[in-house]
Amino acid sequence: MKKQMKELTLGQRLSAKTPKFFKTLRTVGLCLAAAGGAVLSASVTLPAAIVTVAGYLTVAGTVMTAVSQAAVEGE
């Protein structure tokens, strides 16, 4: 008998099958986080607005990736 989604542990939820939409969203989140991280780690001096936006992109991409990975395909 398959466990109901409410009873899944975090490890089971992260290793369960992810729906196609959330796989795509996870990839977009990884790209946003990578782009933001690249701008933040740039060795050149950038305007403060660009650095601030890069920080927001990194956080948004990381959250998007984590939430998308935890989505589980339903019945």
CHARMM internal coordinates of N, CA and C (Angstrom, degrees):
IC EDIT
DIST 1 N 1 CA 1.4555
DIST 1 CA 1 C 1.5322
ANGL 1 N 1 CA 1 C 109.74
DIST 1 C 2 N 1.2992
ANGL 1 CA 1 C 2 N 115.86
DIHE 1 N 1 CA 1 C 2 N 133.87
DIST 2 N 2 CA 1.4548
ANGL 1 C 2 N 2 CA 121.30
DIHE 1 CA 1 C 2 N 2 CA -178.02
DIST 2 CA 2 C 1.5341
ANGL 2 N 2 CA 2 C 110.28
DIHE 1 C 2 N 2 CA 2 C -79.54
DIST 2 C 3 N 1.3347
ANGL 2 CA 2 C 3 N 115.86
DIHE 2 N 2 CA 2 C 3 N 135.91
DIST 3 N 3 CA 1.4635
ANGL 2 C 3 N 3 CA 119.59
DIHE 2 CA 2 C 3 N 3 CA 177.79
DIST 3 CA 3 C 1.5152
ANGL 3 N 3 CA 3 C 109.96
DIHE 2 C 3 N 3 CA 3 C -66.54
DIST 3 C 4 N 1.3157
ANGL 3 CA 3 C 4 N 116.13
DIHE 3 N 3 CA 3 C 4 N 144.80
DIST 4 N 4 CA 1.4555
ANGL 3 C 4 N 4 CA 119.54
DIHE 3 CA 3 C 4 N 4 CA 174.71
DIST 4 CA 4 C 1.5198
ANGL 4 N 4 CA 4 C 108.81
DIHE 3 C 4 N 4 CA 4 C -70.29
DIST 4 C 5 N 1.3221
ANGL 4 CA 4 C 5 N 115.82
DIHE 4 N 4 CA 4 C 5 N 155.01
DIST 5 N 5 CA 1.4621
ANGL 4 C 5 N 5 CA 120.12
DIHE 4 CA 4 C 5 N 5 CA -175.69
DIST 5 CA 5 C 1.5200
ANGL 5 N 5 CA 5 C 112.27
DIHE 4 C 5 N 5 CA 5 C -62.63
DIST 5 C 6 N 1.3138
ANGL 5 CA 5 C 6 N 118.65
DIHE 5 N 5 CA 5 C 6 N -29.92
DIST 6 N 6 CA 1.4595
ANGL 5 C 6 N 6 CA 121.09
DIHE 5 CA 5 C 6 N 6 CA -179.91
DIST 6 CA 6 C 1.5218
ANGL 6 N 6 CA 6 C 111.84
DIHE 5 C 6 N 6 CA 6 C -68.81
DIST 6 C 7 N 1.3351
ANGL 6 CA 6 C 7 N 117.00
DIHE 6 N 6 CA 6 C 7 N -23.88
DIST 7 N 7 CA 1.4550
ANGL 6 C 7 N 7 CA 121.27
DIHE 6 CA 6 C 7 N 7 CA -176.06
DIST 7 CA 7 C 1.5267
ANGL 7 N 7 CA 7 C 113.57
DIHE 6 C 7 N 7 CA 7 C -94.27
DIST 7 C 8 N 1.3330
ANGL 7 CA 7 C 8 N 118.65
DIHE 7 N 7 CA 7 C 8 N 1.40
DIST 8 N 8 CA 1.4505
ANGL 7 C 8 N 8 CA 121.17
DIHE 7 CA 7 C 8 N 8 CA -179.00
DIST 8 CA 8 C 1.5252
ANGL 8 N 8 CA 8 C 111.25
DIHE 7 C 8 N 8 CA 8 C -72.67
DIST 8 C 9 N 1.3221
ANGL 8 CA 8 C 9 N 116.09
DIHE 8 N 8 CA 8 C 9 N 139.13
DIST 9 N 9 CA 1.4563
ANGL 8 C 9 N 9 CA 119.99
DIHE 8 CA 8 C 9 N 9 CA 173.21
DIST 9 CA 9 C 1.5272
ANGL 9 N 9 CA 9 C 108.17
DIHE 8 C 9 N 9 CA 9 C -78.63
DIST 9 C 10 N 1.3141
ANGL 9 CA 9 C 10 N 117.08
DIHE 9 N 9 CA 9 C 10 N 169.74
DIST 10 N 10 CA 1.4588
ANGL 9 C 10 N 10 CA 120.90
DIHE 9 CA 9 C 10 N 10 CA -178.91
DIST 10 CA 10 C 1.5298
ANGL 10 N 10 CA 10 C 110.38
DIHE 9 C 10 N 10 CA 10 C -62.54
DIST 10 C 11 N 1.3124
ANGL 10 CA 10 C 11 N 117.14
DIHE 10 N 10 CA 10 C 11 N -42.30
DIST 11 N 11 CA 1.4582
ANGL 10 C 11 N 11 CA 120.46
DIHE 10 CA 10 C 11 N 11 CA 179.21
DIST 11 CA 11 C 1.5202
ANGL 11 N 11 CA 11 C 112.52
DIHE 10 C 11 N 11 CA 11 C -63.19
DIST 11 C 12 N 1.3289
ANGL 11 CA 11 C 12 N 117.14
DIHE 11 N 11 CA 11 C 12 N -41.88
DIST 12 N 12 CA 1.4589
ANGL 11 C 12 N 12 CA 120.99
DIHE 11 CA 11 C 12 N 12 CA 177.65
DIST 12 CA 12 C 1.5223
ANGL 12 N 12 CA 12 C 111.04
DIHE 11 C 12 N 12 CA 12 C -66.08
DIST 12 C 13 N 1.3180
ANGL 12 CA 12 C 13 N 116.12
DIHE 12 N 12 CA 12 C 13 N -38.87
DIST 13 N 13 CA 1.4658
ANGL 12 C 13 N 13 CA 120.32
DIHE 12 CA 12 C 13 N 13 CA -179.64
DIST 13 CA 13 C 1.5289
ANGL 13 N 13 CA 13 C 110.39
DIHE 12 C 13 N 13 CA 13 C -66.00
DIST 13 C 14 N 1.3303
ANGL 13 CA 13 C 14 N 117.61
DIHE 13 N 13 CA 13 C 14 N -41.66
DIST 14 N 14 CA 1.4548
ANGL 13 C 14 N 14 CA 120.31
DIHE 13 CA 13 C 14 N 14 CA -178.40
DIST 14 CA 14 C 1.5240
ANGL 14 N 14 CA 14 C 112.43
DIHE 13 C 14 N 14 CA 14 C -71.26
DIST 14 C 15 N 1.3392
ANGL 14 CA 14 C 15 N 117.50
DIHE 14 N 14 CA 14 C 15 N -26.47
DIST 15 N 15 CA 1.4605
ANGL 14 C 15 N 15 CA 119.86
DIHE 14 CA 14 C 15 N 15 CA -179.87
DIST 15 CA 15 C 1.5282
ANGL 15 N 15 CA 15 C 112.67
DIHE 14 C 15 N 15 CA 15 C -95.21
DIST 15 C 16 N 1.3261
ANGL 15 CA 15 C 16 N 118.67
DIHE 15 N 15 CA 15 C 16 N -3.55
DIST 16 N 16 CA 1.4689
ANGL 15 C 16 N 16 CA 121.94
DIHE 15 CA 15 C 16 N 16 CA 178.98
DIST 16 CA 16 C 1.5259
ANGL 16 N 16 CA 16 C 109.95
DIHE 15 C 16 N 16 CA 16 C -76.10
DIST 16 C 17 N 1.3193
ANGL 16 CA 16 C 17 N 115.35
DIHE 16 N 16 CA 16 C 17 N 165.82
DIST 17 N 17 CA 1.4605
ANGL 16 C 17 N 17 CA 120.99
DIHE 16 CA 16 C 17 N 17 CA -179.17
DIST 17 CA 17 C 1.5269
ANGL 17 N 17 CA 17 C 110.88
DIHE 16 C 17 N 17 CA 17 C -66.76
DIST 17 C 18 N 1.3385
ANGL 17 CA 17 C 18 N 115.47
DIHE 17 N 17 CA 17 C 18 N 134.51
DIST 18 N 18 CA 1.4590
ANGL 17 C 18 N 18 CA 122.59
DIHE 17 CA 17 C 18 N 18 CA -179.15
DIST 18 CA 18 C 1.5282
ANGL 18 N 18 CA 18 C 109.41
DIHE 17 C 18 N 18 CA 18 C -101.04
DIST 18 C 19 N 1.3400
ANGL 18 CA 18 C 19 N 118.73
DIHE 18 N 18 CA 18 C 19 N 135.74
DIST 19 N 19 CA 1.4690
ANGL 18 C 19 N 19 CA 120.70
DIHE 18 CA 18 C 19 N 19 CA 177.61
DIST 19 CA 19 C 1.5307
ANGL 19 N 19 CA 19 C 111.83
DIHE 18 C 19 N 19 CA 19 C -62.93
DIST 19 C 20 N 1.3414
ANGL 19 CA 19 C 20 N 116.43
DIHE 19 N 19 CA 19 C 20 N 154.49
DIST 20 N 20 CA 1.4652
ANGL 19 C 20 N 20 CA 122.27
DIHE 19 CA 19 C 20 N 20 CA -176.45
DIST 20 CA 20 C 1.5246
ANGL 20 N 20 CA 20 C 112.60
DIHE 19 C 20 N 20 CA 20 C -57.52
DIST 20 C 21 N 1.3342
ANGL 20 CA 20 C 21 N 117.48
DIHE 20 N 20 CA 20 C 21 N -42.21
DIST 21 N 21 CA 1.4644
ANGL 20 C 21 N 21 CA 120.52
DIHE 20 CA 20 C 21 N 21 CA -179.70
DIST 21 CA 21 C 1.5286
ANGL 21 N 21 CA 21 C 111.05
DIHE 20 C 21 N 21 CA 21 C -59.01
DIST 21 C 22 N 1.3267
ANGL 21 CA 21 C 22 N 116.91
DIHE 21 N 21 CA 21 C 22 N -42.51
DIST 22 N 22 CA 1.4541
ANGL 21 C 22 N 22 CA 119.89
DIHE 21 CA 21 C 22 N 22 CA -178.05
DIST 22 CA 22 C 1.5319
ANGL 22 N 22 CA 22 C 111.90
DIHE 21 C 22 N 22 CA 22 C -75.42
DIST 22 C 23 N 1.3265
ANGL 22 CA 22 C 23 N 117.77
DIHE 22 N 22 CA 22 C 23 N -24.62
DIST 23 N 23 CA 1.4653
ANGL 22 C 23 N 23 CA 119.85
DIHE 22 CA 22 C 23 N 23 CA 172.91
DIST 23 CA 23 C 1.5289
ANGL 23 N 23 CA 23 C 109.56
DIHE 22 C 23 N 23 CA 23 C -65.64
DIST 23 C 24 N 1.3283
ANGL 23 CA 23 C 24 N 115.89
DIHE 23 N 23 CA 23 C 24 N -42.55
DIST 24 N 24 CA 1.4645
ANGL 23 C 24 N 24 CA 120.45
DIHE 23 CA 23 C 24 N 24 CA 177.67
DIST 24 CA 24 C 1.5218
ANGL 24 N 24 CA 24 C 110.71
DIHE 23 C 24 N 24 CA 24 C -64.67
DIST 24 C 25 N 1.3247
ANGL 24 CA 24 C 25 N 116.26
DIHE 24 N 24 CA 24 C 25 N -43.86
DIST 25 N 25 CA 1.4644
ANGL 24 C 25 N 25 CA 120.93
DIHE 24 CA 24 C 25 N 25 CA 178.69
DIST 25 CA 25 C 1.5262
ANGL 25 N 25 CA 25 C 111.06
DIHE 24 C 25 N 25 CA 25 C -62.36
DIST 25 C 26 N 1.3231
ANGL 25 CA 25 C 26 N 116.85
DIHE 25 N 25 CA 25 C 26 N -38.09
DIST 26 N 26 CA 1.4704
ANGL 25 C 26 N 26 CA 121.50
DIHE 25 CA 25 C 26 N 26 CA 178.37
DIST 26 CA 26 C 1.5259
ANGL 26 N 26 CA 26 C 110.23
DIHE 25 C 26 N 26 CA 26 C -62.95
DIST 26 C 27 N 1.3396
ANGL 26 CA 26 C 27 N 116.68
DIHE 26 N 26 CA 26 C 27 N -41.70
DIST 27 N 27 CA 1.4600
ANGL 26 C 27 N 27 CA 120.53
DIHE 26 CA 26 C 27 N 27 CA 179.49
DIST 27 CA 27 C 1.5291
ANGL 27 N 27 CA 27 C 111.00
DIHE 26 C 27 N 27 CA 27 C -64.90
DIST 27 C 28 N 1.3249
ANGL 27 CA 27 C 28 N 116.66
DIHE 27 N 27 CA 27 C 28 N -41.87
DIST 28 N 28 CA 1.4716
ANGL 27 C 28 N 28 CA 120.60
DIHE 27 CA 27 C 28 N 28 CA 177.63
DIST 28 CA 28 C 1.5312
ANGL 28 N 28 CA 28 C 109.81
DIHE 27 C 28 N 28 CA 28 C -62.62
DIST 28 C 29 N 1.3307
ANGL 28 CA 28 C 29 N 116.96
DIHE 28 N 28 CA 28 C 29 N -42.07
DIST 29 N 29 CA 1.4630
ANGL 28 C 29 N 29 CA 121.10
DIHE 28 CA 28 C 29 N 29 CA 178.35
DIST 29 CA 29 C 1.5195
ANGL 29 N 29 CA 29 C 112.22
DIHE 28 C 29 N 29 CA 29 C -62.09
DIST 29 C 30 N 1.3309
ANGL 29 CA 29 C 30 N 116.83
DIHE 29 N 29 CA 29 C 30 N -40.97
DIST 30 N 30 CA 1.4658
ANGL 29 C 30 N 30 CA 120.29
DIHE 29 CA 29 C 30 N 30 CA 177.78
DIST 30 CA 30 C 1.5271
ANGL 30 N 30 CA 30 C 111.12
DIHE 29 C 30 N 30 CA 30 C -63.67
DIST 30 C 31 N 1.3239
ANGL 30 CA 30 C 31 N 116.22
DIHE 30 N 30 CA 30 C 31 N -39.58
DIST 31 N 31 CA 1.4698
ANGL 30 C 31 N 31 CA 120.15
DIHE 30 CA 30 C 31 N 31 CA 178.42
DIST 31 CA 31 C 1.5255
ANGL 31 N 31 CA 31 C 111.67
DIHE 30 C 31 N 31 CA 31 C -65.56
DIST 31 C 32 N 1.3344
ANGL 31 CA 31 C 32 N 116.48
DIHE 31 N 31 CA 31 C 32 N -42.57
DIST 32 N 32 CA 1.4685
ANGL 31 C 32 N 32 CA 119.76
DIHE 31 CA 31 C 32 N 32 CA 177.79
DIST 32 CA 32 C 1.5210
ANGL 32 N 32 CA 32 C 111.52
DIHE 31 C 32 N 32 CA 32 C -62.65
DIST 32 C 33 N 1.3296
ANGL 32 CA 32 C 33 N 116.41
DIHE 32 N 32 CA 32 C 33 N -44.09
DIST 33 N 33 CA 1.4664
ANGL 32 C 33 N 33 CA 120.30
DIHE 32 CA 32 C 33 N 33 CA 179.91
DIST 33 CA 33 C 1.5257
ANGL 33 N 33 CA 33 C 110.69
DIHE 32 C 33 N 33 CA 33 C -64.36
DIST 33 C 34 N 1.3254
ANGL 33 CA 33 C 34 N 116.86
DIHE 33 N 33 CA 33 C 34 N -39.65
DIST 34 N 34 CA 1.4640
ANGL 33 C 34 N 34 CA 120.15
DIHE 33 CA 33 C 34 N 34 CA 179.60
DIST 34 CA 34 C 1.5320
ANGL 34 N 34 CA 34 C 111.42
DIHE 33 C 34 N 34 CA 34 C -67.01
DIST 34 C 35 N 1.3293
ANGL 34 CA 34 C 35 N 116.32
DIHE 34 N 34 CA 34 C 35 N -42.28
DIST 35 N 35 CA 1.4701
ANGL 34 C 35 N 35 CA 119.93
DIHE 34 CA 34 C 35 N 35 CA 179.46
DIST 35 CA 35 C 1.5284
ANGL 35 N 35 CA 35 C 110.84
DIHE 34 C 35 N 35 CA 35 C -64.77
DIST 35 C 36 N 1.3204
ANGL 35 CA 35 C 36 N 116.07
DIHE 35 N 35 CA 35 C 36 N -44.22
DIST 36 N 36 CA 1.4678
ANGL 35 C 36 N 36 CA 119.29
DIHE 35 CA 35 C 36 N 36 CA 178.55
DIST 36 CA 36 C 1.5135
ANGL 36 N 36 CA 36 C 111.90
DIHE 35 C 36 N 36 CA 36 C -64.20
DIST 36 C 37 N 1.3272
ANGL 36 CA 36 C 37 N 116.79
DIHE 36 N 36 CA 36 C 37 N -41.04
DIST 37 N 37 CA 1.4618
ANGL 36 C 37 N 37 CA 120.45
DIHE 36 CA 36 C 37 N 37 CA 178.41
DIST 37 CA 37 C 1.5150
ANGL 37 N 37 CA 37 C 112.26
DIHE 36 C 37 N 37 CA 37 C -65.16
DIST 37 C 38 N 1.3319
ANGL 37 CA 37 C 38 N 116.84
DIHE 37 N 37 CA 37 C 38 N -37.01
DIST 38 N 38 CA 1.4674
ANGL 37 C 38 N 38 CA 120.40
DIHE 37 CA 37 C 38 N 38 CA 178.43
DIST 38 CA 38 C 1.5229
ANGL 38 N 38 CA 38 C 111.22
DIHE 37 C 38 N 38 CA 38 C -64.79
DIST 38 C 39 N 1.3323
ANGL 38 CA 38 C 39 N 116.43
DIHE 38 N 38 CA 38 C 39 N -41.06
DIST 39 N 39 CA 1.4702
ANGL 38 C 39 N 39 CA 119.55
DIHE 38 CA 38 C 39 N 39 CA 179.47
DIST 39 CA 39 C 1.5292
ANGL 39 N 39 CA 39 C 109.91
DIHE 38 C 39 N 39 CA 39 C -68.45
DIST 39 C 40 N 1.3435
ANGL 39 CA 39 C 40 N 116.63
DIHE 39 N 39 CA 39 C 40 N -40.55
DIST 40 N 40 CA 1.4648
ANGL 39 C 40 N 40 CA 119.23
DIHE 39 CA 39 C 40 N 40 CA -179.62
DIST 40 CA 40 C 1.5214
ANGL 40 N 40 CA 40 C 112.42
DIHE 39 C 40 N 40 CA 40 C -65.80
DIST 40 C 41 N 1.3287
ANGL 40 CA 40 C 41 N 117.03
DIHE 40 N 40 CA 40 C 41 N -31.02
DIST 41 N 41 CA 1.4661
ANGL 40 C 41 N 41 CA 119.31
DIHE 40 CA 40 C 41 N 41 CA -177.55
DIST 41 CA 41 C 1.5232
ANGL 41 N 41 CA 41 C 112.83
DIHE 40 C 41 N 41 CA 41 C -93.88
DIST 41 C 42 N 1.3239
ANGL 41 CA 41 C 42 N 117.72
DIHE 41 N 41 CA 41 C 42 N 5.94
DIST 42 N 42 CA 1.4597
ANGL 41 C 42 N 42 CA 121.21
DIHE 41 CA 41 C 42 N 42 CA 179.94
DIST 42 CA 42 C 1.5280
ANGL 42 N 42 CA 42 C 109.75
DIHE 41 C 42 N 42 CA 42 C -62.86
DIST 42 C 43 N 1.3245
ANGL 42 CA 42 C 43 N 114.56
DIHE 42 N 42 CA 42 C 43 N 139.70
DIST 43 N 43 CA 1.4662
ANGL 42 C 43 N 43 CA 118.70
DIHE 42 CA 42 C 43 N 43 CA -177.09
DIST 43 CA 43 C 1.5282
ANGL 43 N 43 CA 43 C 112.77
DIHE 42 C 43 N 43 CA 43 C -85.07
DIST 43 C 44 N 1.3216
ANGL 43 CA 43 C 44 N 117.50
DIHE 43 N 43 CA 43 C 44 N -3.67
DIST 44 N 44 CA 1.4645
ANGL 43 C 44 N 44 CA 120.53
DIHE 43 CA 43 C 44 N 44 CA 177.94
DIST 44 CA 44 C 1.5300
ANGL 44 N 44 CA 44 C 109.23
DIHE 43 C 44 N 44 CA 44 C -92.45
DIST 44 C 45 N 1.2949
ANGL 44 CA 44 C 45 N 115.97
DIHE 44 N 44 CA 44 C 45 N 157.17
DIST 45 N 45 CA 1.4567
ANGL 44 C 45 N 45 CA 121.09
DIHE 44 CA 44 C 45 N 45 CA 178.32
DIST 45 CA 45 C 1.5258
ANGL 45 N 45 CA 45 C 109.26
DIHE 44 C 45 N 45 CA 45 C -80.17
DIST 45 C 46 N 1.3163
ANGL 45 CA 45 C 46 N 115.57
DIHE 45 N 45 CA 45 C 46 N 124.30
DIST 46 N 46 CA 1.4671
ANGL 45 C 46 N 46 CA 121.30
DIHE 45 CA 45 C 46 N 46 CA -179.07
DIST 46 CA 46 C 1.5242
ANGL 46 N 46 CA 46 C 109.58
DIHE 45 C 46 N 46 CA 46 C -116.45
DIST 46 C 47 N 1.3194
ANGL 46 CA 46 C 47 N 117.62
DIHE 46 N 46 CA 46 C 47 N 155.19
DIST 47 N 47 CA 1.4659
ANGL 46 C 47 N 47 CA 120.16
DIHE 46 CA 46 C 47 N 47 CA 176.03
DIST 47 CA 47 C 1.5285
ANGL 47 N 47 CA 47 C 111.15
DIHE 46 C 47 N 47 CA 47 C -59.77
DIST 47 C 48 N 1.3050
ANGL 47 CA 47 C 48 N 115.09
DIHE 47 N 47 CA 47 C 48 N 151.03
DIST 48 N 48 CA 1.4618
ANGL 47 C 48 N 48 CA 120.88
DIHE 47 CA 47 C 48 N 48 CA -176.52
DIST 48 CA 48 C 1.5241
ANGL 48 N 48 CA 48 C 111.85
DIHE 47 C 48 N 48 CA 48 C -61.08
DIST 48 C 49 N 1.3129
ANGL 48 CA 48 C 49 N 117.99
DIHE 48 N 48 CA 48 C 49 N -34.38
DIST 49 N 49 CA 1.4717
ANGL 48 C 49 N 49 CA 120.91
DIHE 48 CA 48 C 49 N 49 CA -179.30
DIST 49 CA 49 C 1.5254
ANGL 49 N 49 CA 49 C 110.80
DIHE 48 C 49 N 49 CA 49 C -63.69
DIST 49 C 50 N 1.3200
ANGL 49 CA 49 C 50 N 116.95
DIHE 49 N 49 CA 49 C 50 N -40.17
DIST 50 N 50 CA 1.4649
ANGL 49 C 50 N 50 CA 120.56
DIHE 49 CA 49 C 50 N 50 CA 179.99
DIST 50 CA 50 C 1.5224
ANGL 50 N 50 CA 50 C 110.54
DIHE 49 C 50 N 50 CA 50 C -67.91
DIST 50 C 51 N 1.3122
ANGL 50 CA 50 C 51 N 117.05
DIHE 50 N 50 CA 50 C 51 N -40.62
DIST 51 N 51 CA 1.4657
ANGL 50 C 51 N 51 CA 120.92
DIHE 50 CA 50 C 51 N 51 CA 178.89
DIST 51 CA 51 C 1.5337
ANGL 51 N 51 CA 51 C 110.11
DIHE 50 C 51 N 51 CA 51 C -65.81
DIST 51 C 52 N 1.3117
ANGL 51 CA 51 C 52 N 117.42
DIHE 51 N 51 CA 51 C 52 N -38.73
DIST 52 N 52 CA 1.4648
ANGL 51 C 52 N 52 CA 121.14
DIHE 51 CA 51 C 52 N 52 CA 178.16
DIST 52 CA 52 C 1.5268
ANGL 52 N 52 CA 52 C 111.03
DIHE 51 C 52 N 52 CA 52 C -64.96
DIST 52 C 53 N 1.3242
ANGL 52 CA 52 C 53 N 116.78
DIHE 52 N 52 CA 52 C 53 N -45.66
DIST 53 N 53 CA 1.4665
ANGL 52 C 53 N 53 CA 120.90
DIHE 52 CA 52 C 53 N 53 CA 178.17
DIST 53 CA 53 C 1.5262
ANGL 53 N 53 CA 53 C 110.33
DIHE 52 C 53 N 53 CA 53 C -62.67
DIST 53 C 54 N 1.3127
ANGL 53 CA 53 C 54 N 117.82
DIHE 53 N 53 CA 53 C 54 N -39.35
DIST 54 N 54 CA 1.4663
ANGL 53 C 54 N 54 CA 121.31
DIHE 53 CA 53 C 54 N 54 CA 178.61
DIST 54 CA 54 C 1.5268
ANGL 54 N 54 CA 54 C 110.94
DIHE 53 C 54 N 54 CA 54 C -63.50
DIST 54 C 55 N 1.3194
ANGL 54 CA 54 C 55 N 117.00
DIHE 54 N 54 CA 54 C 55 N -37.32
DIST 55 N 55 CA 1.4646
ANGL 54 C 55 N 55 CA 120.28
DIHE 54 CA 54 C 55 N 55 CA 176.32
DIST 55 CA 55 C 1.5110
ANGL 55 N 55 CA 55 C 111.74
DIHE 54 C 55 N 55 CA 55 C -64.33
DIST 55 C 56 N 1.3220
ANGL 55 CA 55 C 56 N 116.46
DIHE 55 N 55 CA 55 C 56 N -42.56
DIST 56 N 56 CA 1.4609
ANGL 55 C 56 N 56 CA 120.48
DIHE 55 CA 55 C 56 N 56 CA 177.47
DIST 56 CA 56 C 1.5288
ANGL 56 N 56 CA 56 C 111.52
DIHE 55 C 56 N 56 CA 56 C -65.29
DIST 56 C 57 N 1.3384
ANGL 56 CA 56 C 57 N 117.24
DIHE 56 N 56 CA 56 C 57 N -39.82
DIST 57 N 57 CA 1.4600
ANGL 56 C 57 N 57 CA 121.07
DIHE 56 CA 56 C 57 N 57 CA 177.50
DIST 57 CA 57 C 1.5281
ANGL 57 N 57 CA 57 C 111.16
DIHE 56 C 57 N 57 CA 57 C -61.80
DIST 57 C 58 N 1.3218
ANGL 57 CA 57 C 58 N 116.09
DIHE 57 N 57 CA 57 C 58 N -41.54
DIST 58 N 58 CA 1.4599
ANGL 57 C 58 N 58 CA 120.22
DIHE 57 CA 57 C 58 N 58 CA -179.91
DIST 58 CA 58 C 1.5230
ANGL 58 N 58 CA 58 C 110.77
DIHE 57 C 58 N 58 CA 58 C -63.71
DIST 58 C 59 N 1.3125
ANGL 58 CA 58 C 59 N 117.16
DIHE 58 N 58 CA 58 C 59 N -46.15
DIST 59 N 59 CA 1.4648
ANGL 58 C 59 N 59 CA 120.70
DIHE 58 CA 58 C 59 N 59 CA 179.88
DIST 59 CA 59 C 1.5283
ANGL 59 N 59 CA 59 C 110.71
DIHE 58 C 59 N 59 CA 59 C -65.85
DIST 59 C 60 N 1.3282
ANGL 59 CA 59 C 60 N 117.57
DIHE 59 N 59 CA 59 C 60 N -44.83
DIST 60 N 60 CA 1.4677
ANGL 59 C 60 N 60 CA 120.93
DIHE 59 CA 59 C 60 N 60 CA -179.53
DIST 60 CA 60 C 1.5281
ANGL 60 N 60 CA 60 C 110.97
DIHE 59 C 60 N 60 CA 60 C -62.90
DIST 60 C 61 N 1.3129
ANGL 60 CA 60 C 61 N 117.14
DIHE 60 N 60 CA 60 C 61 N -42.15
DIST 61 N 61 CA 1.4585
ANGL 60 C 61 N 61 CA 120.68
DIHE 60 CA 60 C 61 N 61 CA 179.11
DIST 61 CA 61 C 1.5188
ANGL 61 N 61 CA 61 C 112.29
DIHE 60 C 61 N 61 CA 61 C -65.65
DIST 61 C 62 N 1.3228
ANGL 61 CA 61 C 62 N 117.08
DIHE 61 N 61 CA 61 C 62 N -39.22
DIST 62 N 62 CA 1.4560
ANGL 61 C 62 N 62 CA 121.19
DIHE 61 CA 61 C 62 N 62 CA 179.11
DIST 62 CA 62 C 1.5186
ANGL 62 N 62 CA 62 C 111.09
DIHE 61 C 62 N 62 CA 62 C -66.34
DIST 62 C 63 N 1.3155
ANGL 62 CA 62 C 63 N 117.00
DIHE 62 N 62 CA 62 C 63 N -44.73
DIST 63 N 63 CA 1.4686
ANGL 62 C 63 N 63 CA 120.77
DIHE 62 CA 62 C 63 N 63 CA 178.84
DIST 63 CA 63 C 1.5210
ANGL 63 N 63 CA 63 C 110.53
DIHE 62 C 63 N 63 CA 63 C -65.21
DIST 63 C 64 N 1.3254
ANGL 63 CA 63 C 64 N 117.41
DIHE 63 N 63 CA 63 C 64 N -43.12
DIST 64 N 64 CA 1.4531
ANGL 63 C 64 N 64 CA 121.58
DIHE 63 CA 63 C 64 N 64 CA 179.26
DIST 64 CA 64 C 1.5259
ANGL 64 N 64 CA 64 C 110.93
DIHE 63 C 64 N 64 CA 64 C -60.16
DIST 64 C 65 N 1.3215
ANGL 64 CA 64 C 65 N 116.90
DIHE 64 N 64 CA 64 C 65 N -41.45
DIST 65 N 65 CA 1.4588
ANGL 64 C 65 N 65 CA 121.32
DIHE 64 CA 64 C 65 N 65 CA 179.58
DIST 65 CA 65 C 1.5241
ANGL 65 N 65 CA 65 C 111.02
DIHE 64 C 65 N 65 CA 65 C -66.10
DIST 65 C 66 N 1.3210
ANGL 65 CA 65 C 66 N 117.17
DIHE 65 N 65 CA 65 C 66 N -44.41
DIST 66 N 66 CA 1.4629
ANGL 65 C 66 N 66 CA 120.34
DIHE 65 CA 65 C 66 N 66 CA -178.27
DIST 66 CA 66 C 1.5270
ANGL 66 N 66 CA 66 C 111.75
DIHE 65 C 66 N 66 CA 66 C -65.31
DIST 66 C 67 N 1.3138
ANGL 66 CA 66 C 67 N 117.18
DIHE 66 N 66 CA 66 C 67 N -43.88
DIST 67 N 67 CA 1.4636
ANGL 66 C 67 N 67 CA 120.67
DIHE 66 CA 66 C 67 N 67 CA -179.62
DIST 67 CA 67 C 1.5254
ANGL 67 N 67 CA 67 C 110.28
DIHE 66 C 67 N 67 CA 67 C -67.04
DIST 67 C 68 N 1.3232
ANGL 67 CA 67 C 68 N 117.32
DIHE 67 N 67 CA 67 C 68 N -40.71
DIST 68 N 68 CA 1.4563
ANGL 67 C 68 N 68 CA 120.48
DIHE 67 CA 67 C 68 N 68 CA -179.93
DIST 68 CA 68 C 1.5168
ANGL 68 N 68 CA 68 C 111.90
DIHE 67 C 68 N 68 CA 68 C -66.03
DIST 68 C 69 N 1.3189
ANGL 68 CA 68 C 69 N 117.21
DIHE 68 N 68 CA 68 C 69 N -35.77
DIST 69 N 69 CA 1.4549
ANGL 68 C 69 N 69 CA 120.15
DIHE 68 CA 68 C 69 N 69 CA 179.58
DIST 69 CA 69 C 1.5323
ANGL 69 N 69 CA 69 C 111.35
DIHE 68 C 69 N 69 CA 69 C -68.63
DIST 69 C 70 N 1.3110
ANGL 69 CA 69 C 70 N 117.41
DIHE 69 N 69 CA 69 C 70 N -30.28
DIST 70 N 70 CA 1.4687
ANGL 69 C 70 N 70 CA 120.97
DIHE 69 CA 69 C 70 N 70 CA -177.58
DIST 70 CA 70 C 1.5244
ANGL 70 N 70 CA 70 C 112.77
DIHE 69 C 70 N 70 CA 70 C -83.28
DIST 70 C 71 N 1.3328
ANGL 70 CA 70 C 71 N 118.18
DIHE 70 N 70 CA 70 C 71 N -6.81
DIST 71 N 71 CA 1.4701
ANGL 70 C 71 N 71 CA 120.47
DIHE 70 CA 70 C 71 N 71 CA 178.43
DIST 71 CA 71 C 1.5234
ANGL 71 N 71 CA 71 C 109.18
DIHE 70 C 71 N 71 CA 71 C -71.77
DIST 71 C 72 N 1.3309
ANGL 71 CA 71 C 72 N 116.08
DIHE 71 N 71 CA 71 C 72 N 137.51
DIST 72 N 72 CA 1.4564
ANGL 71 C 72 N 72 CA 122.02
DIHE 71 CA 71 C 72 N 72 CA -176.74
DIST 72 CA 72 C 1.5201
ANGL 72 N 72 CA 72 C 109.32
DIHE 71 C 72 N 72 CA 72 C -119.19
DIST 72 C 73 N 1.3189
ANGL 72 CA 72 C 73 N 115.21
DIHE 72 N 72 CA 72 C 73 N 138.49
DIST 73 N 73 CA 1.4609
ANGL 72 C 73 N 73 CA 120.38
DIHE 72 CA 72 C 73 N 73 CA 177.87
DIST 73 CA 73 C 1.5159
ANGL 73 N 73 CA 73 C 109.24
DIHE 72 C 73 N 73 CA 73 C -68.67
DIST 73 C 74 N 1.3267
ANGL 73 CA 73 C 74 N 115.83
DIHE 73 N 73 CA 73 C 74 N 126.75
DIST 74 N 74 CA 1.4677
ANGL 73 C 74 N 74 CA 120.95
DIHE 73 CA 73 C 74 N 74 CA -176.83
DIST 74 CA 74 C 1.5147
ANGL 74 N 74 CA 74 C 112.41
DIHE 73 C 74 N 74 CA 74 C -83.70
DIST 74 C 75 N 1.3135
ANGL 74 CA 74 C 75 N 114.30
DIHE 74 N 74 CA 74 C 75 N -173.94
DIST 75 N 75 CA 1.4710
ANGL 74 C 75 N 75 CA 120.88
DIHE 74 CA 74 C 75 N 75 CA -177.55
DIST 75 CA 75 C 1.5054
ANGL 75 N 75 CA 75 C 111.76
DIHE 74 C 75 N 75 CA 75 C -76.61
END
COOR INIT
IC SEED 1 N 1 CA 1 C
IC BUILD
